[in-house]
Structures are given as structure tokens and as C-alpha cells.
Amino acid sequence: MAAVTLLPLAPESEVELRDWATVFTFRATKGELVILELFGLQDPTTAQVRVLAHVRNVRATVERPPERSLYSFPDREHATRFANEAILCFEYLGCVITSELA
């Protein structure tokens, strides 16, 4: 597994990420419900990549908001490996995976 640091998610965390380049996005859906959204964001001044994850239980309803987490990786390779492993788990749960970036 990639070297990862779970960061506290606060309003200033998302503000800090606004100028970071999006390197990947993935969405996992089951029926009409979005179960997972991953956003890989790279620091414009370093190789660091943070992954913002929105995760919902596969049995949740639309009204229940997803859990949000922020992970930090030393580079894009580690962040991408993390995302690929997460996506594989959701594929096993029967979710449909899409990506907005190629």
C-alpha cells in the first residue's frame, strides 16, 4: 500500500486545494446512488497529491450525506495506486465506475 496520511478535513482544507491541479476523478454508482467520489489534486509547487474522498454506504439513502476524508500522498503514483485499489473494492460491491478525466 502507498504511504498515506489521513488529514483532518476542515473548511480551510478545501479552500487550500482550489489552486491544485486535478489529476484524476472517479465515481462509483449503484443504481442512481453515488457511493464513492475520489478527487486527486496535485500541489502546483510539489509532487504531493491529496485525495478527497466522499464515501456513502451502499445501503444508504440519497438523503444521507457521504462521509468525507482527505488523504495525502508524496506523489501521483502513490495516490493513483490508492485510488485504483479503492475502485476495485467498489467494483466488487457491484458499483459502476466512471472517470471524468482520462
C-alpha atoms as a printed R data frame, in Angstrom:
    type eleno elety resid chain resno       x      y       z
1   ATOM     1    CA   MET     A     1   0.000  0.000   0.000
2   ATOM     2    CA   ALA     A     2   1.088  3.536  -0.683
3   ATOM     3    CA   ALA     A     3   2.421  5.794   2.040
4   ATOM     4    CA   VAL     A     4  -0.630  7.743   3.131
5   ATOM     5    CA   THR     A     5  -1.508 10.334   5.714
6   ATOM     6    CA   LEU     A     6  -5.106 10.919   6.757
7   ATOM     7    CA   LEU     A     7  -5.551 14.671   7.172
8   ATOM     8    CA   PRO     A     8  -8.199 16.500   9.173
9   ATOM     9    CA   LEU     A     9 -10.910 17.768   6.857
10  ATOM    10    CA   ALA     A    10 -11.833 21.344   7.658
11  ATOM    11    CA   PRO     A    11 -13.312 24.142   5.544
12  ATOM    12    CA   GLU     A    12  -9.842 25.624   5.073
13  ATOM    13    CA   SER     A    13  -8.627 22.274   3.644
14  ATOM    14    CA   GLU     A    14 -10.872 22.589   0.622
15  ATOM    15    CA   VAL     A    15 -10.025 26.272   0.176
16  ATOM    16    CA   GLU     A    16  -6.328 25.362   0.176
17  ATOM    17    CA   LEU     A    17  -6.920 22.830  -2.626
18  ATOM    18    CA   ARG     A    18  -8.617 25.270  -5.022
19  ATOM    19    CA   ASP     A    19  -5.444 26.054  -6.976
20  ATOM    20    CA   TRP     A    20  -4.298 22.444  -7.115
21  ATOM    21    CA   ALA     A    21  -4.481 20.616 -10.465
22  ATOM    22    CA   THR     A    22  -7.000 17.789 -10.771
23  ATOM    23    CA   VAL     A    23  -5.089 14.653 -11.801
24  ATOM    24    CA   PHE     A    24  -7.963 12.165 -11.561
25  ATOM    25    CA   THR     A    25 -11.616 11.860 -10.626
26  ATOM    26    CA   PHE     A    26 -13.572  8.664 -10.157
27  ATOM    27    CA   ARG     A    27 -17.189  7.997  -9.309
28  ATOM    28    CA   ALA     A    28 -18.783  4.716  -8.240
29  ATOM    29    CA   THR     A    29 -22.557  4.395  -8.511
30  ATOM    30    CA   LYS     A    30 -25.009  1.684  -7.611
31  ATOM    31    CA   GLY     A    31 -28.295  2.310  -9.318
32  ATOM    32    CA   GLU     A    32 -28.951  6.034  -9.023
33  ATOM    33    CA   LEU     A    33 -26.933  6.448  -5.815
34  ATOM    34    CA   VAL     A    34 -23.392  7.848  -5.888
35  ATOM    35    CA   ILE     A    35 -21.440  5.631  -3.474
36  ATOM    36    CA   LEU     A    36 -17.907  6.991  -3.987
37  ATOM    37    CA   GLU     A    37 -16.267 10.071  -5.433
38  ATOM    38    CA   LEU     A    38 -12.478 10.420  -5.484
39  ATOM    39    CA   PHE     A    39 -10.727 13.625  -6.479
40  ATOM    40    CA   GLY     A    40  -6.936 13.525  -6.921
41  ATOM    41    CA   LEU     A    41  -5.437 17.007  -6.585
42  ATOM    42    CA   GLN     A    42  -1.756 17.852  -7.088
43  ATOM    43    CA   ASP     A    43   0.065 20.677  -5.352
44  ATOM    44    CA   PRO     A    44   1.258 23.148  -8.025
45  ATOM    45    CA   THR     A    45   4.613 23.603  -6.259
46  ATOM    46    CA   THR     A    46   5.497 19.999  -5.285
47  ATOM    47    CA   ALA     A    47   4.821 16.387  -6.261
48  ATOM    48    CA   GLN     A    48   2.372 15.991  -3.357
49  ATOM    49    CA   VAL     A    49  -1.106 14.734  -4.233
50  ATOM    50    CA   ARG     A    50  -4.132 14.804  -1.962
51  ATOM    51    CA   VAL     A    51  -7.170 12.628  -2.486
52  ATOM    52    CA   LEU     A    52 -10.524 13.977  -1.381
53  ATOM    53    CA   ALA     A    53 -12.921 11.053  -0.883
54  ATOM    54    CA   HIS     A    54 -16.701 11.168  -0.497
55  ATOM    55    CA   VAL     A    55 -17.980  7.721   0.530
56  ATOM    56    CA   ARG     A    56 -21.532  6.546   1.204
57  ATOM    57    CA   ASN     A    57 -22.677  3.133   2.452
58  ATOM    58    CA   VAL     A    58 -24.069  1.043  -0.419
59  ATOM    59    CA   ARG     A    59 -27.297  0.646   1.569
60  ATOM    60    CA   ALA     A    60 -27.624  4.360   2.357
61  ATOM    61    CA   THR     A    61 -30.341  6.600   1.021
62  ATOM    62    CA   VAL     A    62 -29.826  9.741  -1.022
63  ATOM    63    CA   GLU     A    63 -30.771 11.839   1.996
64  ATOM    64    CA   ARG     A    64 -27.795 10.547   3.995
65  ATOM    65    CA   PRO     A    65 -24.724 12.661   3.190
66  ATOM    66    CA   PRO     A    66 -21.462 10.891   2.339
67  ATOM    67    CA   GLU     A    67 -18.529 10.675   4.741
68  ATOM    68    CA   ARG     A    68 -15.677 12.923   3.612
69  ATOM    69    CA   SER     A    69 -11.964 12.189   4.072
70  ATOM    70    CA   LEU     A    70  -8.748 13.787   2.872
71  ATOM    71    CA   TYR     A    71  -5.585 11.749   2.270
72  ATOM    72    CA   SER     A    72  -2.080 12.993   1.471
73  ATOM    73    CA   PHE     A    73   0.445 11.143  -0.716
74  ATOM    74    CA   PRO     A    74   4.037 12.025  -1.587
75  ATOM    75    CA   ASP     A    75   3.386 11.775  -5.332
76  ATOM    76    CA   ARG     A    76   0.889 10.962  -8.072
77  ATOM    77    CA   GLU     A    77   1.966  7.310  -8.345
78  ATOM    78    CA   HIS     A    78   1.069  6.560  -4.722
79  ATOM    79    CA   ALA     A    79  -2.224  8.460  -4.945
80  ATOM    80    CA   THR     A    80  -3.205  6.654  -8.146
81  ATOM    81    CA   ARG     A    81  -2.421  3.264  -6.586
82  ATOM    82    CA   PHE     A    82  -4.671  4.165  -3.627
83  ATOM    83    CA   ALA     A    83  -7.496  5.221  -5.979
84  ATOM    84    CA   ASN     A    84  -7.184  2.068  -8.100
85  ATOM    85    CA   GLU     A    85  -7.395 -0.159  -5.016
86  ATOM    86    CA   ALA     A    86 -10.447  1.737  -3.750
87  ATOM    87    CA   ILE     A    87 -12.162  1.475  -7.121
88  ATOM    88    CA   LEU     A    88 -11.518 -2.254  -7.262
89  ATOM    89    CA   CYS     A    89 -13.279 -2.681  -3.909
90  ATOM    90    CA   PHE     A    90 -16.343 -0.814  -5.149
91  ATOM    91    CA   GLU     A    91 -16.403 -2.837  -8.379
92  ATOM    92    CA   TYR     A    92 -16.624 -5.979  -6.214
93  ATOM    93    CA   LEU     A    93 -19.639 -4.404  -4.488
94  ATOM    94    CA   GLY     A    94 -21.374 -4.179  -7.869
95  ATOM    95    CA   CYS     A    95 -20.844 -0.471  -8.489
96  ATOM    96    CA   VAL     A    96 -20.378  1.121 -11.902
97  ATOM    97    CA   ILE     A    97 -17.121  3.111 -12.089
98  ATOM    98    CA   THR     A    98 -16.731  6.218 -14.241
99  ATOM    99    CA   SER     A    99 -13.965  8.763 -14.653
100 ATOM   100    CA   GLU     A   100 -14.258 12.322 -15.865
101 ATOM   101    CA   LEU     A   101 -10.554 12.510 -16.742
102 ATOM   102    CA   ALA     A   102  -8.661 10.054 -18.886
